């Protein structure tokens, strides 16, 4: 999987002059670092700005007229607008340079070696790792159940009348269901059921119609048919029970961050609880093999203005499977966030190549 920078806005932004780009970049980076409006004196004092103070003041006013900077108070300081952040990200952040976050650092933070058998655990570790590396909210989507196939089925007799069915899918998810019977179950029947499930369903896509067809057999005796019918919902209803999941890292840190807009936090937390709107936002760009961003007003929910999202898709050769994203204030370190999701997506994609057959 390859990644490159992609805009989350369909708007064509008019190119600025080299001088304007230098000044805009200096304002954005200083505001990200300090959180306070940036005045012309601070820009003129920047080491790579070699313009007279009067020139800087003129260009700051011009950038404000063009909508790249705002002037929130009566003081002379400016702050970037959503348009200014977008131009900075699309035009001024270096392309193809060395990653701020290395693959080795991510592999260590995620500790994939401990999660070879269960992808869900690795997904949570990724959400935690990208959050810790950036001090932003990490949100990772699990592979959609509809693309999963059945890898292995275990049928276990826990008690004389209690059977557990464990289904492991190609995405690494583990789904369990307990089935109670009104009389003791023959252990031989349990072993037989496990063999039937693995013989007939391994490699079959998760979906009730296909699974039901595979388990239908007119040659079965009444006892065997009754046993399979009792256990079958553990597989046929799996797609409904394992609907799309979000793994969230750094929630407490994000909520406590003094830079955040309280209303925007509440709106995002509500979306995390309901999931559907946030999943729709992330899955709309599932076909993209690039880092993509939504900055401030580009996020569909008006309540999320004041926040930005940086995301990259992970997957295998045959397609993307999910998204690794970071949410934070528009005054986030975009270079670090972009580097982090890009490298995390590459690391996890390489890991999944060994998980998917």
Backbone torsions as a table, in degrees:
resi	resn	phi	psi	omega
1	UNK	NA	131.4	178.7
2	UNK	-108.9	152.1	178.3
3	UNK	-131.4	145.6	172.9
4	UNK	-148.4	166.5	-174.5
5	UNK	-72.0	134.8	177.2
6	UNK	-135.3	141.6	-178.7
7	UNK	-81.9	141.5	174.1
8	UNK	-90.3	3.4	-177.7
9	UNK	-119.2	136.4	178.4
10	UNK	-82.5	-3.4	-176.0
11	UNK	-73.6	134.2	174.2
12	UNK	-81.4	120.9	-177.6
13	UNK	-99.5	128.1	-177.7
14	UNK	-67.3	131.8	-179.7
15	UNK	-61.9	144.6	175.5
16	UNK	-98.5	164.9	174.5
17	UNK	-71.2	162.7	179.7
18	UNK	-59.1	-39.5	-180.0
19	UNK	-65.4	-43.6	177.9
20	UNK	-63.7	-39.0	177.9
21	UNK	-62.8	-42.3	178.3
22	UNK	-61.0	-43.5	-178.0
23	UNK	-70.5	-43.5	177.5
24	UNK	-60.3	-45.5	179.3
25	UNK	-60.1	-39.8	179.4
26	UNK	-65.7	-40.4	178.5
27	UNK	-64.1	-47.7	-178.1
28	UNK	-59.9	-48.2	-175.4
29	UNK	-68.7	-35.5	178.3
30	UNK	-71.3	-38.0	179.4
31	UNK	-68.9	-38.1	175.7
32	UNK	-59.6	-40.9	-177.0
33	UNK	-74.5	-36.3	-171.2
34	UNK	-107.0	-32.0	-176.8
35	UNK	77.8	6.0	179.8
36	UNK	-116.3	149.0	178.9
37	UNK	-53.2	145.6	-172.4
38	UNK	-106.1	124.9	-179.9
39	UNK	-95.9	168.0	-177.4
40	UNK	-63.5	-32.7	180.0
41	UNK	-62.8	-40.4	179.1
42	UNK	-65.3	-39.3	179.8
43	UNK	-67.4	-44.7	-178.8
44	UNK	-62.8	-26.8	-179.4
45	UNK	-84.3	-6.3	179.6
46	UNK	-67.6	138.1	-170.6
47	UNK	-60.4	-35.2	-176.2
48	UNK	-97.5	10.6	175.7
49	UNK	-102.7	115.0	-175.9
50	UNK	-118.5	52.5	-179.6
51	UNK	-122.9	153.9	177.0
52	UNK	-65.3	153.1	-179.3
53	UNK	-58.4	-36.5	179.7
54	UNK	-65.4	-36.7	177.9
55	UNK	-66.2	-42.2	179.0
56	UNK	-61.9	-44.1	-179.9
57	UNK	-62.2	-41.0	178.8
58	UNK	-62.5	-46.0	-176.9
59	UNK	-69.7	-34.2	175.4
60	UNK	-62.0	-43.6	178.4
61	UNK	-63.9	-39.1	180.0
62	UNK	-66.8	-42.2	178.6
63	UNK	-64.4	-32.6	176.3
64	UNK	-69.1	-41.7	178.0
65	UNK	-61.1	-35.5	-178.4
66	UNK	-80.9	-5.6	175.7
67	UNK	91.1	10.6	-178.8
68	UNK	-89.7	-21.7	179.7
69	UNK	-129.4	154.8	174.7
70	UNK	-118.5	166.5	-175.5
71	UNK	-131.7	77.6	-167.1
72	UNK	-69.3	-24.7	-176.1
73	UNK	-129.7	177.5	179.1
74	UNK	-74.3	-12.2	177.4
75	UNK	-69.1	170.9	-175.8
76	UNK	-81.0	-3.5	-175.0
77	UNK	-73.2	145.4	176.2
78	UNK	-115.6	156.4	174.4
79	UNK	-130.4	151.7	178.6
80	UNK	-68.5	144.8	169.9
81	UNK	-92.6	175.3	175.3
82	UNK	-57.2	-39.3	177.9
83	UNK	-63.8	-38.1	178.8
84	UNK	-66.6	-42.2	175.7
85	UNK	-62.3	-41.5	-179.2
86	UNK	-61.6	-43.9	179.2
87	UNK	-64.4	-42.3	179.6
88	UNK	-58.3	-47.9	-177.5
89	UNK	-66.8	-45.2	-175.0
90	UNK	-76.1	-32.9	-170.7
91	UNK	-114.8	-24.7	-170.5
92	UNK	-110.7	-21.7	177.0
93	UNK	-72.8	126.7	-176.9
94	UNK	-56.6	138.7	177.6
95	UNK	-96.5	141.9	171.0
96	UNK	66.8	13.4	179.0
97	UNK	-81.7	-176.8	179.4
98	UNK	-65.0	139.7	-178.4
99	UNK	-69.4	138.0	176.4
100	UNK	-72.7	-27.3	176.1
101	UNK	-116.1	124.0	-176.8
102	UNK	-85.7	154.8	176.2
103	UNK	-60.9	-37.7	-179.2
104	UNK	-63.6	-40.9	179.3
105	UNK	-64.3	-40.0	178.8
106	UNK	-67.7	-42.2	179.4
107	UNK	-60.7	-38.0	177.9
108	UNK	-67.9	-44.0	-178.5
109	UNK	-65.7	-39.1	-177.6
110	UNK	-79.4	-32.4	-179.5
111	UNK	56.5	57.0	-177.6
112	UNK	-62.8	-25.0	-179.1
113	UNK	-58.7	-26.7	179.6
114	UNK	-85.9	-4.2	-172.7
115	UNK	-123.8	29.9	-175.0
116	UNK	-64.7	-24.8	-173.7
117	UNK	-101.6	-8.1	-177.0
118	UNK	-143.9	109.6	-176.5
119	UNK	-65.7	-34.1	-178.9
120	UNK	-54.8	-41.8	179.0
121	UNK	-63.4	-39.9	178.9
122	UNK	-67.1	-36.9	179.1
123	UNK	-62.4	-41.9	178.4
124	UNK	-66.9	-38.9	178.4
125	UNK	-63.7	-36.9	178.1
126	UNK	-65.1	-45.7	179.2
127	UNK	-58.2	-43.1	179.0
128	UNK	-66.6	-42.2	-175.3
129	UNK	-66.4	-46.7	-177.9
130	UNK	-66.7	-31.6	176.7
131	UNK	-68.1	-45.2	-178.9
132	UNK	-63.8	-36.2	-177.5
133	UNK	-73.5	-22.3	-174.0
134	UNK	-121.1	-12.1	-172.9
135	UNK	61.5	29.0	175.6
136	UNK	-114.4	175.3	178.1
137	UNK	-84.6	120.7	178.5
138	UNK	-92.6	129.4	178.5
139	UNK	-131.0	121.8	-177.8
140	UNK	-124.0	131.7	176.9
141	UNK	-94.1	140.8	177.2
142	UNK	-78.3	156.7	174.0
143	UNK	-56.6	139.1	-178.9
144	UNK	-63.6	136.9	-178.4
145	UNK	-60.3	-31.6	-175.2
146	UNK	-63.1	-18.9	-179.8
147	UNK	-95.3	-1.6	-174.8
148	UNK	-83.2	153.1	170.8
149	UNK	-122.6	160.5	179.7
150	UNK	-79.5	123.7	179.6
151	UNK	-95.8	-42.1	-177.2
152	UNK	-159.9	146.7	178.1
153	UNK	-126.3	130.4	173.5
154	UNK	-110.5	136.1	174.1
155	UNK	-121.5	117.9	-171.9
156	UNK	-123.7	136.8	175.9
157	UNK	-93.4	102.5	-177.1
158	UNK	-81.2	-41.3	178.3
159	UNK	-139.2	165.7	-176.8
160	UNK	-52.4	-31.7	-178.4
161	UNK	-116.4	13.8	-176.2
162	UNK	-129.0	121.1	-179.0
163	UNK	-117.2	138.4	175.7
164	UNK	-112.0	132.8	174.8
165	UNK	-108.9	124.5	179.6
166	UNK	-115.7	121.2	-178.5
167	UNK	-114.2	122.7	176.7
168	UNK	-107.2	124.4	-177.4
169	UNK	-99.6	172.1	179.8
170	UNK	-66.5	-18.3	177.4
171	UNK	-84.8	-2.3	179.5
172	UNK	89.4	-1.4	179.1
173	UNK	-73.6	148.4	179.9
174	UNK	-119.3	119.8	-176.6
175	UNK	-118.5	129.1	-175.6
176	UNK	-123.3	144.8	173.0
177	UNK	-146.3	137.2	176.3
178	UNK	-100.9	137.4	-178.7
179	UNK	-123.5	123.2	179.9
180	UNK	-99.2	138.5	178.6
181	UNK	-113.1	158.9	-178.1
182	UNK	-87.6	2.4	176.0
183	UNK	-151.6	160.8	-179.8
184	UNK	-56.8	143.6	-178.0
185	UNK	-99.9	135.1	178.3
186	UNK	-67.3	122.6	178.2
187	UNK	-56.1	-32.5	177.6
188	UNK	-64.7	-34.0	177.4
189	UNK	-68.0	-35.8	177.6
190	UNK	-63.4	-47.0	178.5
191	UNK	-62.8	-39.9	178.4
192	UNK	-62.9	-43.4	-180.0
193	UNK	-62.0	-41.5	177.1
194	UNK	-60.0	-44.5	-179.4
195	UNK	-63.1	-41.3	-179.9
196	UNK	-64.1	-46.6	-179.7
197	UNK	-58.6	-47.6	-176.8
198	UNK	-71.0	-34.3	179.5
199	UNK	-70.0	-38.8	-172.2
200	UNK	-97.8	-21.0	-171.3
201	UNK	-115.0	-13.1	179.7
202	UNK	-59.3	127.2	-179.6
203	UNK	87.4	-3.9	179.7
204	UNK	-84.5	139.1	178.9
205	UNK	-65.1	148.2	178.8
206	UNK	-68.1	116.2	-178.1
207	UNK	174.9	130.6	-170.5
208	UNK	-64.0	-36.4	-175.7
209	UNK	-64.8	-45.9	-179.6
210	UNK	-65.7	-43.3	-177.2
211	UNK	-66.8	-44.3	178.5
212	UNK	-57.9	-42.3	-179.2
213	UNK	-63.7	-38.7	-179.8
214	UNK	-69.1	-28.4	-176.3
215	UNK	-91.8	-10.5	179.4
216	UNK	-77.5	123.5	-177.6
217	UNK	-151.1	111.4	-177.3
218	UNK	-66.8	-14.7	-177.8
219	UNK	-83.3	-9.1	-177.6
220	UNK	-71.7	145.2	173.8
221	UNK	-75.7	168.8	-176.4
222	UNK	-61.3	-40.4	-178.0
223	UNK	-65.8	-45.4	-179.7
224	UNK	-64.8	-42.2	-179.7
225	UNK	-63.8	-42.9	179.1
226	UNK	-61.4	-39.1	-179.1
227	UNK	-67.0	-46.9	179.1
228	UNK	-64.1	-40.5	180.0
229	UNK	-61.7	-35.2	-179.9
230	UNK	-70.9	-33.9	-177.1
231	UNK	-89.7	-22.3	-173.0
232	UNK	-55.9	-38.0	179.8
233	UNK	-58.1	-23.5	177.2
234	UNK	-61.7	-24.1	179.3
235	UNK	-105.0	-40.8	-175.4
236	UNK	-71.5	-27.6	-179.6
237	UNK	-97.9	7.2	-175.1
238	UNK	-64.3	-37.4	-178.1
239	UNK	-62.0	-35.0	179.7
240	UNK	-75.1	-37.5	-176.4
241	UNK	-76.3	-26.1	-178.3
242	UNK	-110.0	51.7	176.8
243	UNK	-63.7	169.1	-173.4
244	UNK	-52.0	134.4	-178.2
245	UNK	-112.6	150.3	171.0
246	UNK	-114.1	134.9	174.5
247	UNK	-111.2	125.2	-172.1
248	UNK	-116.6	133.1	177.4
249	UNK	-122.6	139.8	174.8
250	UNK	78.8	24.5	-176.9
251	UNK	-59.9	-48.0	-176.9
252	UNK	-63.0	-41.2	179.2
253	UNK	-64.3	-41.3	-178.3
254	UNK	-64.5	-45.6	-178.9
255	UNK	-64.7	-34.3	-177.1
256	UNK	-81.5	-10.2	-175.6
257	UNK	-65.6	121.0	-176.7
258	UNK	-68.7	-13.8	179.9
259	UNK	-75.9	-16.3	-169.4
260	UNK	-78.7	150.9	171.0
261	UNK	-84.7	123.0	-174.1
262	UNK	-59.0	-42.7	-179.5
263	UNK	-63.6	-39.8	179.0
264	UNK	-66.5	-38.5	177.0
265	UNK	-60.7	-47.9	-179.1
266	UNK	-59.7	-41.5	-179.6
267	UNK	-64.7	-41.6	-179.8
268	UNK	-69.1	-41.4	178.2
269	UNK	-61.7	-37.2	177.3
270	UNK	-64.5	-40.6	178.1
271	UNK	-67.2	-35.2	177.2
272	UNK	-64.1	-36.5	179.2
273	UNK	-70.6	-44.4	-177.7
274	UNK	-80.1	-29.2	173.1
275	UNK	71.8	-39.3	-166.1
276	UNK	-63.0	-46.3	-178.9
277	UNK	-64.9	-40.1	-178.8
278	UNK	-69.3	-40.6	176.5
279	UNK	-62.5	-40.6	178.7
280	UNK	-62.0	-42.4	178.6
281	UNK	-59.7	-45.8	-177.1
282	UNK	-73.1	-36.8	-175.7
283	UNK	-79.5	-15.9	177.3
284	UNK	-61.8	-26.4	-178.7
285	UNK	-107.7	23.3	-175.8
286	UNK	-61.8	-27.3	-177.9
287	UNK	-80.2	-7.0	-174.4
288	UNK	-85.1	135.0	176.2
289	UNK	-107.0	58.6	-176.5
290	UNK	-158.4	159.9	171.7
291	UNK	-72.7	133.8	179.7
292	UNK	-133.8	154.2	-173.3
293	UNK	-133.9	148.6	166.1
294	UNK	-124.9	122.8	-173.0
295	UNK	-114.8	119.2	174.1
296	UNK	54.1	-112.5	-175.6
297	UNK	-66.0	-12.2	177.1
298	UNK	-72.7	-19.9	174.7
299	UNK	-71.3	136.1	-170.7
300	UNK	-62.9	-36.2	-176.4
301	UNK	-80.9	118.8	179.0
302	UNK	-56.8	-26.1	179.9
303	UNK	-69.2	-15.4	-177.9
304	UNK	-94.3	0.8	177.3
305	UNK	-61.2	137.9	-171.7
306	UNK	104.1	-10.6	175.9
307	UNK	-116.1	159.9	172.9
308	UNK	-130.8	156.2	176.4
309	UNK	-125.6	133.7	174.3
310	UNK	-121.8	130.6	-172.5
311	UNK	-145.9	156.5	172.6
312	UNK	-145.1	145.1	179.7
313	UNK	-90.1	144.9	172.8
314	UNK	-112.4	160.5	179.7
315	UNK	175.6	-164.0	179.3
316	UNK	-124.6	-177.1	-172.5
317	UNK	-58.0	-34.1	-175.2
318	UNK	-85.6	-1.8	176.2
319	UNK	156.2	164.1	176.5
320	UNK	-76.2	147.2	-174.7
321	UNK	-117.0	-29.2	-176.6
322	UNK	-167.3	-174.6	-172.7
323	UNK	-131.5	139.0	171.5
324	UNK	-110.3	121.4	-173.8
325	UNK	-136.5	160.1	176.2
326	UNK	-129.1	134.9	175.9
327	UNK	-117.7	141.0	178.5
328	UNK	-170.6	-176.0	179.9
329	UNK	-65.9	155.9	175.6
330	UNK	-58.2	-25.0	175.6
331	UNK	-85.5	54.1	177.7
332	UNK	-101.4	164.7	174.9
333	UNK	-81.6	93.3	-174.1
334	UNK	-65.0	-36.7	179.9
335	UNK	-60.6	-46.7	-179.8
336	UNK	-66.6	-43.6	-178.7
337	UNK	-63.3	-43.2	-179.6
338	UNK	-65.4	-43.2	178.6
339	UNK	-62.3	-40.4	-176.0
340	UNK	-66.9	-49.0	-178.5
341	UNK	-68.6	-33.9	178.8
342	UNK	-63.0	-50.1	-178.4
343	UNK	-68.3	-38.5	178.8
344	UNK	-62.8	-40.8	178.3
345	UNK	-64.5	-40.1	178.7
346	UNK	-66.3	-44.5	-179.7
347	UNK	-62.0	-46.7	-176.7
348	UNK	-71.7	-31.6	176.0
349	UNK	-64.1	-41.9	177.4
350	UNK	-63.4	-39.5	177.8
351	UNK	-62.0	-42.9	-176.8
352	UNK	-69.6	-25.4	176.6
353	UNK	-57.4	-31.1	178.6
354	UNK	-85.4	-13.4	-178.4
355	UNK	-91.7	-41.5	-177.7
356	UNK	-85.6	138.8	178.4
357	UNK	-103.8	NA	NA
